[in-house]
Amino acid sequence: MKALVFNDVGDIELKDVQDPVVKDPSDAIIKITVTTICGTDLHMVRGTVTGMKKGTILGHEGVGIIEKIGTHVKNFHVGDRVIVPSTIACGSCEFCLKELYSQCNVSNPNGPDKGTAFYGGPEASGPFNGMQAEKVRVPYADINLVKIPEGITDEQVILLSDILPTAYMGVEFAEVKPEDTVAVFGCGPVGQLVIACLKRLSPQKIFAIDRVPSRLKLAESQGAIAINFEEHDPVKQLKKLTNGKGPNKIIDAVGVDAQCPESTGSEFKKEFKKELKKIVPKKNAKGGNWVPGNGPSQVLRWAVAAVAKAGTISIIGVYSDQSKVFSVGEAMEKNITVRSGNCNHRKYIPMLLEWVKDGSFKSSKFITQKAPFADIVHAYKKFDKRAAGWIKVLLTI
């Protein structure tokens, strides 16, 4: 089968690999029909998330059709159309029973202390081959698949595989109320979905911070107040627009590949250089692609400085194990609540599927590009450069 393979930092390749097989009676083999590219994939190709095993198939978002099942799979049948949640859980350990699926004690073969198991990730996460492929093996299929109802298209549900549940969890972590003002850092696909989820809660104001004009424009079309951090200091602007208080809630949808303003630079330039040496031991930028963000803790610093006293910061952007910088003293002095984590996808997908079924959530405005799977490397490069209008790429297999 064809699959996108991680060869090394800055080196990905679409090539022929062996088809997956049923290894355990609880497995299922899914023929992928639609997949996407996620910002998390870029962290690994840029080298800002380390520990990737060479030869791992990338990608953690997919929908498809069940091709084979193990003898212990009871909830699904060959031919069922399914969503594949991007994190992997056993469904029966103490954390899964609390719907904390990303903290499953069983699914990661490296042991319970190694963190979230997910497709297409570093060796510490499994590794499990991902879904930027014609087929994928799904462990513990009875809990790690969600059946797609009749009349619902692949395009309508592909965002439920990862980024819509992640966005919703970020909003849930922030505990947003109608009287709140909320700032969303990052207007990529996750940030856009955060705004969409926030709109359902009707907070007083939503601010969207980024520097890519097309992304800010889409955020404005959703009713957010756009702040271009190349034109305004985001901390000062957020304070100005909230009568000096700062927003009550901040959601970080950027993570470790944050960028400093080019127009003004950053007062933390020296600190960022030191951080990058620890976070990114190997770089392999080529032709303007695969360039690590030059401000790995920039959004965290902005968030702590901007948030209102006794406010909440929700972190759903991905950070490396080597990301060690956080303004804990300033956060403590302001009585800030901080919540973060990998998404418990399986908890949220059934509810979000109801949004799709009742017509209240439409994915079409967030899927800005569609391409055949054969064009995936080209699509990676365009998305990596944050090309104008590139929000979310749908790849058809």
C-alpha positions in Angstrom: 0.0 0.0 0.0 1.0 3.7 -0.3 1.8 5.6 2.9 3.5 8.8 3.9 6.6 7.7 5.8 8.9 9.7 8.2 12.5 9.1 7.1 14.0 11.8 9.2 13.6 15.4 10.4 12.7 17.4 7.2 12.4 14.2 5.2 9.0 12.6 4.4 8.2 10.4 1.5 5.1 8.8 -0.1 6.1 5.2 -0.9 5.0 1.6 -1.0 5.0 -0.2 2.4 3.6 -3.5 3.7 -0.1 -3.7 4.4 -1.1 -3.8 8.1 -2.3 -7.1 9.5 -4.4 -8.2 12.5 -1.9 -8.7 15.3 -4.3 -9.1 18.2 -7.9 -10.4 18.4 -9.1 -6.9 19.3 -7.7 -5.3 16.2 -9.4 -4.0 13.1 -7.9 -3.1 9.7 -9.4 0.1 8.2 -9.3 1.0 4.6 -8.8 4.8 4.9 -11.0 6.9 2.5 -10.1 10.4 3.8 -7.3 11.7 5.8 -5.8 15.2 6.6 -2.6 17.0 7.7 -2.5 18.3 11.2 -0.2 20.9 12.9 1.0 18.1 15.2 2.4 16.3 12.1 4.4 19.4 11.3 6.0 19.5 14.8 7.5 16.1 14.2 8.7 16.9 10.6 10.2 20.2 11.8 11.9 18.5 14.7 10.2 20.4 17.5 8.8 17.1 18.8 11.6 14.6 18.9 11.9 10.8 19.2 10.4 9.8 15.9 11.3 6.3 14.8 12.4 6.2 11.1 9.9 4.4 8.9 6.9 5.4 11.0 3.8 6.2 8.9 2.5 9.7 9.8 -1.0 11.0 10.3 -3.6 10.7 13.1 -6.8 11.8 11.4 -8.9 9.4 9.3 -12.2 7.9 8.4 -12.7 4.7 6.4 -14.2 1.3 6.0 -13.5 -1.8 8.1 -11.7 -4.4 5.9 -10.8 -7.0 8.6 -11.6 -7.6 12.2 -10.1 -9.8 14.9 -12.1 -12.5 16.6 -12.7 -10.4 19.8 -14.3 -7.5 18.0 -18.0 -7.5 18.7 -19.3 -3.9 18.1 -18.3 -3.7 14.4 -18.5 -5.6 11.2 -16.5 -5.7 7.9 -18.0 -3.0 5.7 -18.9 -0.5 8.5 -17.9 3.1 7.8 -16.0 4.5 10.8 -14.3 7.5 12.4 -10.9 6.6 13.9 -10.2 8.7 17.0 -6.6 9.9 17.0 -5.7 8.8 20.5 -5.7 5.1 21.4 -7.4 3.6 24.5 -8.1 0.2 25.9 -11.6 1.1 27.2 -11.4 -0.7 30.5 -8.6 0.6 32.7 -9.2 3.0 35.5 -8.6 6.1 33.4 -10.7 4.9 30.4 -13.6 4.2 32.8 -13.4 7.9 33.8 -13.4 8.9 30.1 -9.7 10.0 30.5 -8.9 8.0 27.4 -5.7 9.9 26.5 -4.2 8.7 29.8 -5.0 5.0 29.2 -2.8 2.8 31.3 -2.8 -0.1 28.8 -2.7 1.0 25.2 0.9 2.4 25.1 3.2 -0.6 24.8 6.0 1.4 26.5 4.1 1.4 29.7 1.6 3.6 31.6 4.1 6.3 32.5 5.0 7.0 28.8 1.9 9.1 28.1 -0.7 9.2 25.4 -0.7 6.5 22.7 -1.6 7.9 19.3 -1.2 7.2 15.6 1.9 8.5 13.7 3.7 9.8 16.7 7.1 9.4 18.3 8.5 6.2 19.7 7.4 7.1 23.2 3.7 7.2 22.0 3.9 3.6 20.8 4.9 4.0 18.1 1.8 3.2 16.0 1.7 3.6 12.3 -0.6 6.4 11.2 -3.5 7.2 8.9 -1.8 9.0 6.1 -1.9 5.6 4.4 -4.3 3.5 2.4 -4.9 1.3 5.5 -4.3 1.4 9.2 -4.4 -1.1 12.1 -6.6 -0.1 14.9 -6.0 -1.7 18.3 -8.9 -2.2 20.8 -11.3 -1.6 17.9 -14.5 -1.9 20.0 -13.6 1.4 21.8 -11.3 3.0 19.2 -13.8 3.3 16.4 -17.1 5.2 16.0 -19.6 4.2 13.4 -20.7 6.8 10.9 -24.5 7.1 10.5 -26.2 6.6 7.2 -26.4 9.8 5.1 -23.3 11.4 6.6 -20.3 11.9 4.3 -16.7 11.4 5.1 -16.1 15.2 4.7 -18.7 15.9 7.3 -17.0 13.8 10.0 -13.3 13.9 9.3 -12.7 16.8 11.7 -14.2 14.6 14.5 -11.2 12.3 14.3 -9.0 14.8 16.1 -9.2 18.6 15.9 -12.9 19.3 16.6 -12.8 17.2 19.8 -9.5 18.9 20.7 -11.0 22.3 20.2 -14.1 21.4 22.2 -12.0 20.1 25.1 -9.9 23.3 25.1 -13.1 25.3 25.5 -14.4 22.9 28.2 -11.1 23.3 30.1 -11.5 27.1 30.0 -15.0 26.8 31.6 -16.3 29.6 29.5 -19.4 31.5 30.6 -21.5 34.1 28.8 -20.0 36.9 30.9 -16.4 36.0 29.9 -14.1 37.5 27.4 -11.9 34.9 25.6 -8.7 35.2 23.7 -7.7 32.4 21.3 -4.0 32.3 20.3 -3.6 30.7 16.9 -6.0 30.9 14.0 -5.0 27.7 12.3 -7.5 24.8 12.0 -7.7 24.1 15.7 -8.0 27.8 16.6 -10.8 28.2 14.1 -12.7 25.3 15.6 -12.1 26.7 19.1 -13.9 29.9 17.9 -16.7 27.9 16.4 -17.2 26.0 19.7 -17.0 29.3 21.7 -19.8 30.8 19.6 -22.1 28.2 20.9 -21.5 29.5 24.4 -22.0 33.2 23.5 -19.2 34.8 25.5 -19.1 38.7 25.6 -16.1 38.9 23.3 -13.8 36.5 21.4 -10.3 37.7 20.4 -8.3 35.9 17.8 -4.5 36.4 17.7 -2.4 35.4 14.7 -0.4 37.1 11.9 -1.6 35.3 8.8 -4.2 37.6 7.1 -6.3 34.8 5.6 -6.6 33.1 9.0 -7.5 36.3 10.8 -10.1 37.0 8.1 -11.7 33.6 8.7 -11.7 34.2 12.4 -13.4 37.6 11.8 -16.0 35.9 9.6 -16.9 33.8 12.7 -17.4 37.0 14.8 -14.0 37.2 16.5 -12.1 40.4 17.0 -8.8 39.9 15.1 -5.5 41.0 16.5 -2.4 40.8 14.2 0.6 40.5 16.4 2.8 42.0 13.7 0.8 45.2 14.0 -0.1 45.3 17.7 1.5 44.0 20.8 -1.1 41.4 21.7 -0.8 41.8 25.5 -1.3 45.6 25.3 -4.1 45.2 22.7 -6.0 42.7 24.8 -5.7 44.9 27.9 -6.9 47.9 25.9 -9.9 46.0 24.6 -10.9 44.7 28.0 -10.7 48.0 30.0 -7.3 47.1 31.3 -8.3 43.8 32.8 -7.3 41.3 30.2 -9.5 38.5 28.9 -10.9 36.1 31.6 -10.0 33.0 29.6 -7.2 32.3 27.2 -6.9 29.3 24.9 -3.5 28.4 23.5 -4.0 26.6 20.1 -0.4 27.1 18.9 2.1 25.2 21.0 5.8 24.8 20.6 6.1 26.1 17.0 5.0 29.6 18.0 6.5 32.6 16.1 7.9 35.9 17.4 6.8 39.1 15.7 9.1 39.9 12.8 8.2 43.6 12.9 9.3 44.2 16.5 11.2 41.1 17.5 10.9 39.8 21.0 12.4 40.9 24.4 12.9 37.1 25.0 15.1 36.6 21.9 18.1 35.3 23.8 15.9 33.0 26.0 14.2 31.6 22.9 17.6 30.7 21.3 18.5 28.8 24.5 15.1 27.0 24.5 15.4 26.0 20.8 18.8 24.4 21.4 17.3 22.1 23.9 14.0 21.5 22.1 15.3 21.1 18.6 18.5 19.0 18.6 18.3 18.6 14.8 17.0 20.9 12.1 16.7 20.2 8.4 15.0 23.2 6.9 14.8 23.0 3.1 13.5 25.6 0.6 11.7 27.5 3.4 10.0 24.4 4.7 10.4 22.6 8.0 11.6 25.7 9.9 11.0 25.4 13.7 9.1 28.2 15.3 11.5 30.8 16.8 9.5 31.5 19.9 8.8 28.2 21.6 7.3 29.7 24.8 6.1 32.9 23.2 2.3 32.2 23.5 2.7 30.9 27.1 4.5 34.2 28.0 1.8 36.3 26.3 -1.0 34.3 27.8 0.2 34.7 31.4 0.9 38.4 30.9 -2.5 39.1 29.2 -5.0 37.0 31.2 -7.1 38.7 33.8 -6.4 38.1 37.5 -8.0 34.8 38.7 -8.4 33.9 35.0 -7.9 30.6 33.2 -5.4 29.5 30.6 -6.3 26.4 28.6 -3.4 24.8 26.7 -4.3 22.4 23.8 -1.3 23.4 21.5 1.3 20.6 21.5 4.5 21.1 23.5 7.6 18.9 23.6 8.9 17.0 26.5 11.8 19.4 26.3 9.6 22.5 26.7 10.5 23.6 30.2 9.7 27.3 30.3 6.5 28.6 32.0 6.1 31.8 34.0 4.8 30.0 37.1 5.7 32.9 39.5 3.7 35.4 37.5 0.8 32.9 37.1 0.8 32.3 40.9 0.7 36.0 41.7 -2.3 36.4 39.5 -4.1 33.3 40.9 -4.3 31.9 37.4 -5.8 28.4 36.7 -3.9 26.4 34.0 -5.4 23.3 32.4 -3.7 21.4 29.6 -3.5 17.9 28.0 -4.0 15.6 25.1 -7.6 15.2 24.0 -9.8 12.4 25.3 -11.3 12.1 21.8 -13.6 9.1 22.4 -15.4 11.0 25.1 -16.5 13.8 22.9 -17.0 12.3 19.4 -20.6 10.9 20.1 -21.8 14.4 21.2 -20.0 16.1 18.3 -21.5 13.6 15.9 -24.9 14.8 17.0 -23.9 18.4 15.9 -23.2 17.0 12.4 -26.4 15.0 12.3 -28.6 17.9 13.4 -26.9 20.3 10.9 -25.6 22.7 13.6 -22.0 22.1 12.7 -20.8 22.3 9.1 -17.2 21.4 8.3 -17.1 22.9 4.8 -15.8 26.4 5.8 -12.8 24.9 7.6 -11.8 22.5 4.9 -10.2 24.9 2.6 -8.2 22.6 0.3 -9.0 19.2 -1.2 -6.4 17.0 -2.9 -5.7 13.5 -4.0 -3.5 11.4 -1.6 -0.8 11.3 -4.3 -0.3 15.1 -3.7 0.3 14.8 0.1 4.0 15.9 0.1 3.1 19.0 -1.9 0.2 19.7 0.5 2.5 19.3 3.5 4.8 22.0 2.2 2.0 24.5 1.5 0.5 23.9 4.9 3.8 24.1 6.6 4.5 27.5 5.1 1.0 28.7 6.2 0.2 29.6 2.6 -2.6 32.1 2.1 -6.0 30.4 2.5 -4.6 27.0 3.7 -6.5 26.1 6.8 -7.3 22.4 6.6 -6.4 20.0 3.8 -8.6 17.1 2.9 -6.8 14.2 1.2 -8.9 11.6 -0.6 -7.5 8.1 -1.0 
